[in-house]
Amino acid sequence: MPRAIVIRSNPAHEHGDDRPVNTAAVEEVDESFLGDDPVLVEVSHSSINYKDAMALTGLPGIVRRTPLIGGIDLVGTVRQSSDPLWRPGEAVLLNGIGMSETRNGAFSELARVPGDRLVALPSCLSPARAAALGTAGYTAALCFLRLRRAGLVTGPERPVLVTGATGGVGSVAILLLAAAGHHVAALTGRPEELGDYLRGLGAERIVDRAELCDQRGALQKQRWSGVVDTVGGQVLVNALAQTAYSGTVTACGLAGSPALPGTVMPFILRNVTLAGVDSVEAPVEARREAWGLLAALPGERIDAVTARTVPLDGAIGAAEELIGHRAHGRTVVEVRA
Ligand SMILES: NC(=O)c1ccc[n+]([C@@H]2O[C@H](COP(=O)([O-])OP(=O)(O)OC[C@H]3O[C@@H](n4cnc5c(N)ncnc54)[C@H](OP(=O)(O)O)[C@@H]3O)[C@@H](O)[C@H]2O)c1
């Protein structure tokens, strides 16, 4: 029977307790628990994203039915397929599509998934590096592609700003932007502790998060040619107010807040675009384009954002560290150690 991390509703919470809504534990599951999707994958690697950390620590908002196997990133090899698109032995990856939300995810030695949004693992990416990039990297790539389509041009005085910079999405966004020759500023709450890490990824300027946390003017000095925002809230509002004329701000995250407590001034007076980025439901063409971009990153650049690798049994502890802001970069989960 495959081993998997199963998330179950927490009876203590149901009785009015203030403990987490769900619990998570490694269990052996019957193959019938995996569902009836057409492609059976031997999962080798997964990773811990912000969403995974929320799900594994029992926080509400991610897992919408229980019991459910967690894990939004899957890398592995097809064992069986009734979908003619895929054959046994093919190396594949899959991100999002509701895994760990409404359908079983990838923290499982075996997973059953639909074939329509599977992506062939690019030949130059090892399974471990593909998992190191994971949803965070793929989302960073979607943001990068959006900025590129919008005609991003940066200079030393007008870099592109990446917020939540030490996180998974932020770290890979810096790698991609720097690899394309852009000037990058990294906004972080940990400038002293992790400034060198961010400079190592390619950030030219480190900006203390405190600079963008207060309520300020609706239009401020134009500092950024574009923005990758993973934080939301007042930081996003200030980033919009500091974006140069005709710049694009991609918003993909809410690590700080889901609120948007701002004005329309940047849109109507500076022609700024706020571009939402979703990875979960993205079509397969967008997935292939994003993964093609990620596969072109040199392996040692990917290793630079890979903070650690844990076995399946270590995933829950690693999730607690990520939620407690004691982690940075990416955490790979070796599902089959
Ligand atoms: N739209 C999508 O499809 C999609 C896909 C992936 C992720 N996301 C979202 O993007 C966000 C980032 O994901 P991730 O995987 O990069 O998470 P992560 O690895 O946990 O990184 C989040 C980073 O945000 C910063 N941060 C944490 N708490 C903050 C606060 N209270 N205020 C401001 N900044 C704070 C920290 O960076 P510093 O210490 O450097 O400030 C932290 O490293 C999450 O909200 C996630 O749900 C969305």
The ligand as a Gaussian input file, in Angstrom:
#p B3LYP/6-31G(d) Opt

LIG

0 1
 N       -1.561000      32.667000      -7.675000
 C       -1.023000      31.464000      -7.626000
 O       -1.323000      30.577000      -8.413000
 C        0.022000      31.196000      -6.582000
 C        0.990000      30.207000      -6.765000
 C        2.004000      30.058000      -5.814000
 C        1.986000      30.849000      -4.680000
 N        0.992000      31.758000      -4.520000
 C        0.954000      32.621000      -3.341000
 O        2.112000      33.438000      -3.365000
 C        2.506000      33.717000      -2.032000
 C        3.970000      33.343000      -1.858000
 O        4.108000      31.932000      -2.023000
 P        5.509000      31.241000      -1.689000
 O        5.361000      29.802000      -2.032000
 O        6.607000      32.036000      -2.253000
 O        5.512000      31.398000      -0.083000
 P        6.764000      31.406000       0.920000
 O        7.860000      30.589000       0.381000
 O        6.197000      31.107000       2.265000
 O        7.234000      32.932000       0.885000
 C        6.429000      33.982000       1.290000
 C        7.323000      35.169000       1.587000
 O        6.481000      36.283000       1.843000
 C        7.086000      37.135000       2.799000
 N        6.154000      37.324000       3.907000
 C        5.780000      36.431000       4.830000
 N        4.908000      36.968000       5.693000
 C        4.725000      38.238000       5.310000
 C        3.945000      39.321000       5.806000
 N        3.166000      39.188000       6.881000
 N        3.992000      40.495000       5.156000
 C        4.761000      40.647000       4.048000
 N        5.540000      39.655000       3.552000
 C        5.505000      38.474000       4.169000
 C        8.370000      36.449000       3.255000
 O        9.421000      36.983000       2.472000
 P       10.475000      38.046000       3.079000
 O       10.892000      37.496000       4.395000
 O       11.551000      38.067000       2.055000
 O        9.734000      39.349000       3.199000
 C        8.161000      34.999000       2.846000
 O        9.383000      34.359000       2.586000
 C        1.544000      32.959000      -1.129000
 O        0.495000      33.818000      -0.744000
 C        1.023000      31.874000      -2.036000
 O       -0.235000      31.398000      -1.635000
 C        0.018000      31.942000      -5.436000

